[in-house]
């Protein structure tokens, strides 16, 4: 069994709200400098920079999951994480098919750069990645699960795009594997604030949009391998796998 510090919510320069310095090589180097062993690339409504980041980490002691942060029609953010390109491309196709039509306004929202593993710009994504899909939250979660992915309700403590703030509760049969907190608060504090019970595992991530944010909040996993099936077992605490939550860069 190995123990890995993980930050499963990191944006690249493809996300319009992220710093242009968030390139694959910068993300990988910073993650290694912060002592991380596992990261996930989760740009807004797109997976187009995940393979480049995986390639940038090749032969280095850092595993990279292929992820996406999907905006549902309720304006809830859900993370979908995968360990194979086929599933990542499939969720990308679904999201692009259902994404709000429109062209990105770079002056208003920021640039959306698709880059290679050496940080060279390949193209500029012109889709409105800041928009929402017309997919309901349960449809997004079930689509991620159907593709063998890990689905996490992102930053549930936040007033913007958090599941609890947008819906007021967590649907009983919602197919998520965990809830995410991106600040130094406990799950109990969040539950009290919203007046509801939260019967899901919790992970802590940075939601990094700038290099300095990478690894500010992390979750430690004890697993046999950096696969989705192993992470799911850790979240459930079975077969010796487990999670240790609440790590921070200052701890």
Sine and cosine of phi, psi and omega as CSV:
sin_phi,cos_phi,sin_psi,cos_psi,sin_omega,cos_omega
0.00,0.00,0.67,-0.74,0.05,-1.00
-0.89,-0.47,0.46,-0.89,0.00,-1.00
-0.94,-0.35,0.82,-0.57,-0.08,-1.00
-0.80,-0.60,0.78,-0.63,0.17,-0.98
-0.99,0.14,0.79,-0.62,-0.12,-0.99
-0.81,-0.59,0.61,-0.80,0.18,-0.98
-0.81,-0.58,0.96,-0.26,-0.17,-0.99
-0.99,-0.15,0.36,0.93,-0.01,-1.00
-0.54,-0.84,1.00,0.06,-0.03,-1.00
-0.75,-0.66,0.74,-0.67,0.02,-1.00
-0.99,-0.13,0.38,-0.92,0.12,-0.99
-0.88,-0.47,-0.09,-1.00,0.00,-1.00
-0.92,0.39,-0.03,1.00,0.13,-0.99
-0.97,0.26,-0.52,0.86,0.06,-1.00
-0.97,0.25,0.80,-0.60,-0.10,-1.00
-0.89,0.46,-0.42,0.91,-0.02,-1.00
-1.00,0.01,0.00,1.00,-0.02,-1.00
-0.99,-0.11,0.42,-0.91,0.03,-1.00
-0.91,0.42,0.61,-0.79,0.04,-1.00
-0.89,0.46,-0.30,0.96,0.04,-1.00
-0.97,0.24,-0.14,0.99,-0.03,-1.00
-0.99,0.16,0.93,0.38,0.02,-1.00
-0.99,-0.11,0.28,-0.96,-0.02,-1.00
-0.79,0.61,-0.75,0.66,-0.04,-1.00
-0.90,0.43,-0.64,0.77,0.02,-1.00
-0.92,0.40,-0.69,0.73,0.01,-1.00
-0.88,0.47,-0.73,0.68,-0.02,-1.00
-0.89,0.45,-0.73,0.68,0.00,-1.00
-0.88,0.48,-0.70,0.71,-0.02,-1.00
-0.90,0.43,-0.66,0.75,0.02,-1.00
-0.87,0.49,-0.68,0.73,0.03,-1.00
-0.91,0.41,-0.66,0.75,0.03,-1.00
-0.88,0.47,-0.50,0.87,-0.02,-1.00
-1.00,0.02,0.06,1.00,0.05,-1.00
0.98,0.19,0.40,0.92,0.01,-1.00
-1.00,0.08,0.54,-0.84,0.05,-1.00
-0.92,-0.40,-0.22,0.98,-0.05,-1.00
-0.50,-0.86,0.75,-0.66,0.09,-1.00
-0.71,-0.70,0.27,-0.96,0.14,-0.99
-0.76,-0.66,0.69,-0.72,0.06,-1.00
-1.00,-0.06,0.86,-0.51,-0.16,-0.99
-0.71,-0.70,0.95,0.33,0.03,-1.00
-0.96,0.27,0.34,-0.94,-0.01,-1.00
-0.93,0.38,0.90,-0.43,0.15,-0.99
0.83,0.56,0.44,0.90,0.00,-1.00
-0.39,-0.92,0.55,-0.83,0.07,-1.00
-0.90,-0.43,0.26,0.97,-0.20,-0.98
-0.94,0.35,-0.21,0.98,0.06,-1.00
-0.95,-0.30,0.10,1.00,-0.08,-1.00
-0.95,0.30,-0.69,0.72,-0.04,-1.00
-0.90,0.43,-0.59,0.81,0.03,-1.00
-0.91,0.42,-0.60,0.80,0.01,-1.00
-0.95,0.31,-0.62,0.78,0.10,-0.99
-0.85,0.52,-0.70,0.72,-0.01,-1.00
-0.91,0.40,-0.61,0.80,0.00,-1.00
-0.91,0.41,-0.41,0.91,-0.02,-1.00
-0.99,-0.11,0.02,1.00,-0.04,-1.00
-0.86,0.51,0.70,-0.71,0.01,-1.00
0.95,0.32,0.09,1.00,0.06,-1.00
-0.97,-0.25,0.39,-0.92,-0.03,-1.00
-0.98,0.19,0.82,0.58,0.00,-1.00
-0.56,-0.83,0.81,-0.58,0.06,-1.00
-0.99,-0.12,0.62,-0.79,-0.04,-1.00
-0.83,-0.56,0.85,-0.52,0.10,-0.99
-1.00,0.02,0.53,-0.85,0.01,-1.00
-1.00,-0.02,0.91,-0.41,-0.11,-0.99
-0.74,-0.67,0.03,-1.00,-0.01,-1.00
-0.38,-0.92,0.55,-0.83,0.13,-0.99
-0.94,-0.34,0.95,-0.31,-0.11,-0.99
-0.99,-0.12,0.72,-0.69,0.09,-1.00
-0.99,-0.11,0.88,-0.48,-0.02,-1.00
-0.99,0.16,0.09,-1.00,0.00,-1.00
-0.92,0.39,-0.35,0.94,0.08,-1.00
-1.00,0.09,0.05,1.00,-0.07,-1.00
0.89,0.46,0.68,0.74,0.14,-0.99
-0.98,-0.21,0.65,-0.76,0.06,-1.00
-0.99,-0.11,0.83,-0.55,0.10,-1.00
-0.86,-0.51,0.68,-0.73,0.08,-1.00
-1.00,-0.05,0.71,-0.70,0.15,-0.99
-0.89,-0.46,0.85,-0.53,-0.05,-1.00
-0.88,-0.47,0.66,-0.75,-0.06,-1.00
-0.68,-0.73,0.35,-0.94,0.04,-1.00
-0.89,-0.45,0.28,0.96,0.07,-1.00
-0.55,-0.84,0.53,-0.85,-0.09,-1.00
-0.92,0.40,-0.57,0.82,-0.04,-1.00
-0.86,0.51,-0.71,0.71,0.00,-1.00
-0.93,0.36,-0.63,0.78,0.02,-1.00
-0.89,0.45,-0.66,0.75,0.03,-1.00
-0.92,0.38,-0.57,0.82,0.00,-1.00
-0.92,0.38,-0.69,0.72,0.02,-1.00
-0.93,0.37,-0.55,0.84,0.07,-1.00
-0.87,0.50,-0.69,0.72,0.00,-1.00
-0.88,0.47,-0.66,0.75,0.02,-1.00
-0.90,0.44,-0.72,0.69,-0.04,-1.00
-0.90,0.44,-0.73,0.68,-0.01,-1.00
-0.88,0.47,-0.57,0.82,0.00,-1.00
-0.92,0.40,-0.51,0.86,-0.11,-0.99
-0.93,-0.37,0.14,0.99,-0.03,-1.00
-0.97,0.24,0.57,-0.82,0.05,-1.00
-0.80,0.59,0.80,-0.60,0.02,-1.00
-0.89,0.45,0.50,-0.86,0.03,-1.00
0.51,-0.86,0.24,-0.97,0.01,-1.00
-0.92,-0.40,0.69,-0.72,-0.01,-1.00
-0.90,0.43,0.69,-0.72,0.10,-0.99
-0.99,-0.15,0.98,-0.21,-0.09,-1.00
-0.87,0.49,-0.59,0.81,-0.02,-1.00
-0.93,0.36,-0.51,0.86,-0.04,-1.00
-1.00,0.03,-0.71,0.71,-0.13,-0.99
-0.96,-0.29,-0.45,0.89,-0.06,-1.00
0.92,-0.40,0.24,-0.97,-0.03,-1.00
-0.98,0.18,0.41,-0.91,-0.01,-1.00
-0.80,-0.59,1.00,0.06,-0.12,-0.99
-1.00,-0.02,0.79,-0.62,0.20,-0.98
-1.00,-0.10,0.82,-0.57,-0.11,-0.99
-0.80,-0.60,0.24,-0.97,0.07,-1.00
-0.99,-0.14,-0.06,-1.00,-0.08,-1.00
-0.92,0.38,-0.26,0.96,0.05,-1.00
-0.98,-0.19,0.22,0.98,0.08,-1.00
0.97,0.26,0.24,0.97,0.06,-1.00
-0.99,0.14,0.69,-0.72,-0.01,-1.00
-0.95,0.30,0.82,-0.58,0.04,-1.00
-1.00,-0.01,-0.70,0.71,-0.01,-1.00
-0.31,-0.95,0.14,-0.99,0.11,-0.99
-0.92,-0.39,0.87,-0.50,0.02,-1.00
-0.95,0.33,0.83,-0.55,-0.08,-1.00
-0.99,-0.13,-0.05,1.00,0.01,-1.00
-0.92,0.40,0.32,-0.95,0.02,-1.00
-1.00,0.07,0.97,0.23,-0.09,-1.00
-0.93,0.36,-0.31,0.95,0.07,-1.00
-0.98,0.22,-0.18,0.98,-0.04,-1.00
-0.98,0.19,0.05,-1.00,0.04,-1.00
-0.98,-0.22,0.37,-0.93,0.18,-0.98
-1.00,0.08,0.16,-0.99,0.11,-0.99
-0.99,-0.16,0.42,0.91,0.02,-1.00
-0.99,-0.13,0.77,-0.64,0.03,-1.00
-0.93,0.36,0.37,-0.93,-0.09,-1.00
-0.85,0.53,-0.63,0.78,0.00,-1.00
-0.94,0.34,-0.53,0.85,0.03,-1.00
-0.93,0.36,-0.67,0.75,0.03,-1.00
-0.89,0.46,-0.75,0.66,-0.02,-1.00
-0.86,0.51,-0.70,0.71,-0.02,-1.00
-0.93,0.37,-0.53,0.84,0.03,-1.00
-0.92,0.39,-0.67,0.74,0.05,-1.00
-0.88,0.47,-0.72,0.69,-0.02,-1.00
-0.90,0.43,-0.63,0.77,-0.02,-1.00
-0.89,0.45,-0.46,0.89,0.01,-1.00
-1.00,-0.03,0.18,0.98,0.04,-1.00
0.98,0.18,0.34,0.94,-0.05,-1.00
-1.00,-0.07,0.11,-0.99,0.08,-1.00
-0.97,-0.25,0.81,-0.58,-0.05,-1.00
-0.93,-0.37,0.81,-0.59,-0.04,-1.00
-0.80,-0.60,0.75,-0.66,0.11,-0.99
-0.97,0.25,0.90,-0.43,-0.15,-0.99
-0.97,0.24,0.56,-0.83,0.11,-0.99
0.46,0.89,0.91,0.42,-0.10,-1.00
-0.93,0.37,-0.27,0.96,-0.02,-1.00
-0.99,0.15,-0.17,0.98,-0.10,-1.00
-1.00,0.06,0.47,-0.88,0.04,-1.00
-0.98,0.20,-0.44,0.90,0.04,-1.00
-0.98,-0.20,0.86,-0.51,0.09,-1.00
0.94,0.35,0.13,0.99,0.07,-1.00
-0.99,0.12,0.63,-0.77,-0.05,-1.00
-0.84,0.54,-0.70,0.71,-0.04,-1.00
-0.92,0.38,-0.64,0.77,-0.01,-1.00
-0.94,0.35,-0.65,0.76,-0.07,-1.00
-0.96,0.28,-0.63,0.77,-0.05,-1.00
-0.96,-0.27,-0.42,0.91,-0.04,-1.00
1.00,0.03,-0.14,0.99,-0.01,-1.00
-0.26,-0.96,0.14,-0.99,0.10,-1.00
-0.96,-0.28,0.90,-0.43,0.01,-1.00
-0.78,0.62,0.69,-0.72,-0.15,-0.99
-0.85,0.53,-0.64,0.77,-0.09,-1.00
-0.97,-0.25,0.33,0.94,0.01,-1.00
-0.91,0.41,0.77,-0.64,-0.13,-0.99
-1.00,0.09,0.89,0.45,0.08,-1.00
-0.95,-0.32,0.46,-0.89,-0.01,-1.00
-1.00,-0.08,-0.40,0.92,-0.06,-1.00
-0.27,-0.96,0.23,-0.97,0.17,-0.99
-0.91,-0.42,0.48,-0.88,-0.07,-1.00
-0.91,-0.42,0.63,-0.77,0.13,-0.99
-0.85,-0.53,0.70,-0.71,-0.08,-1.00
-0.89,-0.45,0.34,0.94,0.09,-1.00
-0.61,-0.79,0.16,-0.99,-0.12,-0.99
-0.99,0.13,0.90,0.44,0.08,-1.00
-0.78,-0.63,0.34,-0.94,-0.02,-1.00
-1.00,-0.06,0.32,-0.95,0.06,-1.00
-0.88,0.47,-0.58,0.81,0.01,-1.00
-0.90,0.44,-0.67,0.75,0.03,-1.00
-0.89,0.46,-0.64,0.77,0.02,-1.00
-0.91,0.41,-0.70,0.72,-0.01,-1.00
-0.88,0.48,-0.66,0.75,0.02,-1.00
-0.91,0.41,-0.64,0.77,-0.02,-1.00
-0.87,0.48,-0.66,0.75,-0.06,-1.00
-0.99,-0.12,-0.05,1.00,0.08,-1.00
0.91,0.41,0.66,0.75,-0.01,-1.00
-0.55,-0.84,0.32,-0.95,0.08,-1.00
-1.00,0.02,0.53,-0.85,-0.01,-1.00
-0.79,-0.61,0.99,-0.17,-0.09,-1.00
-0.98,-0.19,0.81,0.59,0.03,-1.00
-0.71,-0.70,0.46,-0.89,0.14,-0.99
-0.87,0.49,0.46,-0.89,0.00,-1.00
-0.88,-0.47,0.67,-0.74,0.13,-0.99
-0.85,-0.52,0.49,-0.87,0.03,-1.00
-0.92,-0.39,0.80,-0.60,0.00,-1.00
-0.69,-0.72,0.22,-0.97,-0.07,-1.00
-1.00,0.05,-0.47,0.88,-0.20,-0.98
0.79,0.61,0.76,0.65,-0.12,-0.99
-0.94,0.35,0.78,-0.62,0.13,-0.99
-0.92,-0.40,-0.19,0.98,-0.02,-1.00
-0.73,-0.68,0.49,-0.87,-0.02,-1.00
-0.80,0.60,-0.65,0.76,-0.04,-1.00
-0.90,0.44,-0.33,0.94,-0.05,-1.00
-0.99,0.11,-0.32,0.95,-0.09,-1.00
-0.87,0.50,0.80,-0.60,0.04,-1.00
0.98,0.19,0.15,0.99,0.01,-1.00
-0.92,0.38,-0.54,0.84,0.15,-0.99
-0.79,-0.61,0.72,-0.69,-0.04,-1.00
-0.63,-0.78,0.27,-0.96,0.14,-0.99
-0.82,-0.57,0.68,-0.73,0.04,-1.00
-0.99,-0.15,0.79,-0.62,0.01,-1.00
-0.94,-0.33,0.66,-0.75,0.19,-0.98
-0.94,-0.33,0.95,-0.32,-0.12,-0.99
-0.61,-0.80,0.18,-0.98,0.07,-1.00
-1.00,0.03,-0.46,0.89,-0.02,-1.00
-0.41,-0.91,0.29,-0.96,-0.02,-1.00
-1.00,-0.05,0.88,0.47,0.04,-1.00
-0.91,-0.41,0.32,-0.95,0.01,-1.00
-0.89,0.46,-0.65,0.76,0.00,-1.00
-0.89,0.46,-0.62,0.78,0.04,-1.00
-0.92,0.40,-0.66,0.75,0.01,-1.00
-0.91,0.41,-0.61,0.79,0.03,-1.00
-0.90,0.43,-0.63,0.78,0.06,-1.00
-0.91,0.43,-0.64,0.77,0.02,-1.00
-0.89,0.46,-0.66,0.75,0.01,-1.00
-0.90,0.44,-0.52,0.86,0.02,-1.00
-1.00,0.01,-0.20,0.98,0.01,-1.00
0.93,0.36,0.66,0.75,-0.05,-1.00
-0.89,-0.45,0.37,-0.93,0.05,-1.00
0.81,0.59,0.55,0.83,0.05,-1.00
0.99,0.11,-0.13,0.99,0.05,-1.00
-0.99,0.15,0.50,-0.87,0.01,-1.00
-0.31,-0.95,0.19,-0.98,0.09,-1.00
-0.87,-0.50,0.49,-0.87,0.11,-0.99
-0.83,-0.56,0.94,-0.33,-0.14,-0.99
-0.99,-0.14,0.24,-0.97,0.15,-0.99
1.00,-0.01,0.25,0.97,0.06,-1.00
-0.96,0.29,0.50,-0.87,0.10,-0.99
-0.62,-0.79,0.31,-0.95,-0.06,-1.00
-0.90,0.44,-0.38,0.93,-0.05,-1.00
-1.00,-0.08,-0.05,1.00,-0.07,-1.00
-0.96,0.27,0.00,0.00,0.00,0.00
